[in-house]
Amino acid sequence: LMARSFVSASSHKLQYAGAVLTAVPITFAVWFQVADLAAVRCLMSISDIGDIYHNWDMDVLTSGAVVAEPKDGVAASLAATSTTIGANVWAHACAVYGSNTSRIAYLNGGGKVEETTSRIPDPALVERTSYGVLERSTAIFYHNGVLAEGAMWNVALTDAEVAILALGYSPMFVRPASLVMYHPLIGRYSPEIDRMGAAPMTVTGAVYADHPRINMHAA
């Protein structure tokens, strides 16, 4: 299998022209590498592409922490993992938006941190689902690295379920009835195939790269 490499940190991205989900609960998960930690790198997002910033995004900070961050047009409140990752190392990121007053970030199944400020992105405004960029009136946080095995659920996964994903099990084996989007990101198709069928991803620039080892047998 292959993955998607985002070589340009100013233009490469994968996008679906719609919001796969518009309200919590939402869980994001993806395997990733960052080529450097010189800037914030967006892994996954659901966003408003206009001037009013309403979105959920999962990013990597310059510290190497993974963050879960909702914005409600006024401000953002982020949960950042207590653990960090360096450059050019495969790692697993997960963001669980359990409610409007709970977002939790995980790195490699651990480093769990929750933030509880009330943030309610407007469901009527979010309109784009992306890998590798946070789309707003001006796109920001372009990824510089590799992504694979991106998935989204319409439930809040538990600590144990996040840990299963971080062990390398396919998202197809974790709460499959609630899995609404799953892109293996094989790297050879445009649009990228959504195994759940809802959100084929248009490819802008991203090329193929080596894929992490994924266990396709049930845990």
N, C-alpha and C positions, 0 to 999 in steps of 0.2 A: 504494500500500500504506500501511497504518497500523502503528503500534507500540502498546505499552502504557505508559501514564503512571501512575506510582505517586504520586498527589497527596498522600495522607496517609502520613506517615512513622511511623504507629503502628498501621495496620490493613491497608493495601492489600498484596495478595500474590496469587501464582498458585501452586497446589499440586496435586500428584498424591498420592493416599493410598497410597504404596508407594515403595520404593527402586528406582529404575531399574537401578542397579548397587550391588553390596554389597562389592566388593573391587577393588583396583587391578589393572591400570592403568585410569585414568579420565582423560579430558580434558573440561574444561568450556570453552565459548566463548560469548560474547554481545557484542552491541553495546550501548552504554549512554551515557546522560548522567546527571550528578548535578546536582540543582538547587542544592545547596550542599554544603560540606565540613564541616559543623558536627558530624557524627558519623560513625561507621563505617557504611557502607552495604553490605548483602549483595546480591550480584548473583544467585548461584545456590548451591544447597546440596543435599546429601543428608544427612539428619540423624536422630537419635534424638529422639523427642518426649517421652521420659520424663525421669527425674531424672539418668540417667547420660549424660554428654555424649560421644557418639560421632558424629562427622560429618566430612564434607569440605565446606568452603565456600570460595567465591571472593568477595572483598569489595573495597571501595574504602576506604582509610584517610582520615583527615582531612588527611593530607599530599597526597592525590591519587594515591598509589601503589596499584596493584592487588596483592592478596595471594592466595596459595594457602595454605590452612590446614587441616590435619587435626587432629582431637582424638581422643584414645584413652581418655577417661574419667578420665585423670590430668592431662594437660597438653596444650597445643597447641604446634606448631612452625610458624611461618609463613615463607614466602618472599615478600618484598616487592620489587616492581620498582624498578630504579634510576632510572626516569623517572616523571614524575607528570603529572596532567591537571587542568585547572581546571573550574569549573562551567559547565554549559550548553553543552558541546562534545561532539559525537559522538566516541566512542573505542571501540576494540575490546579486550576483555579475554579472556585465556586462562589457564587453570590446568591444568598437566599433572602428574598424580600417577602417575609412572612406576613406582614401587615403594613399599614401606613406608619406604624410606630416601631417597626423592627426590620432592620437589615443586618445580615450576618455575612462576614467574609471568611473564606477558608483558603489555605494554601497547602497543597498536598494532603488534604484531609484533616489538617490541624491548624494551629495558629488562630483558632476561632475568636473573633471579636464581634460583639453586637453593638449597634448604635440605635437609639430609641426616640430621637426627635421626630415629631409628626411632619411628614412630607407626603403630599398627595399630588403627583403628576396628573394633569388633566387628561382623562381618557379620550376626550374629543380632539386633543391636539397631537398626541403621539402618532407618528405616521411612517416611520422608517425602522427597519430591523437591520443591523449591520454587524459585521466582524471587522475589526481592525481600524475603526474610526468612530468618533462621536460626531454625528451629523447635526449641525445647527445651521443658523444663517451663514456661518463660516465654519467649515469642518475643522475639528481639533483632535488632538491626541492620537494621530496616526500611529499604527503599530509599526515596529521595526523588528521583525523576527518571524517566527513560524507559529501557525495555529493548526490544530487538528481536533477531531472528535467534539465539535461544538453541539450543545444540546440545550433545550429549554423545556421546562415543565410548568404546568399551571397549578402546582402545589408547592408547599415549602418542604423540601427534602429534609430528613432528619440528619443528625450527626453521623449515625451509622450508615445511612445511604450515601452521604457525601464521602465517607471513608471508603466505601466499596468502589465508587468511581475513581478515587485516587489510587486504588490498587491496580487500576488498569482494566476494569471490567467495562464492557460496552454499556452505554446509556440504555440500550434496548432491554437490559435486565434490571433496571432500577425504576420502579413505579411506572411500568410501560403504559398503563391505562391513562396516565396523566402526562405522558411525553408528547409534546405538541410540535416539536421541531428537533431534527437530528441530522446534522451534516457530518459525515465521516471526514469530509474535506480531502477527498482522494487526490485532488490536484490535477486531474486530467479532463475535467468536464467544465463547460461553461454554457448554461448556468450550473453551479454546483448542485448536486442532487440532495434534496431533503428526503430522507427515508420516510418521514411522516407525510410528505406530499404537500405541505401547506406553503412552504416558502423556499422555492428554488432561488439560489443566490447568484446574481449577476456579478461577474468577475471584472474588476478593473485592475489590471497590471499584475496582480499576485501570480506567482509562478509556483511550480511544484517543488517539493522538497521531501526528505525522508520523513516517514510517519513513525510515531512511537508505537511500541508493541501493545496491542489491545487484546484482552481476553474475550473471545466470542462465545465462551461457555458460561452458563449461569453460575453465580457465586454460591 
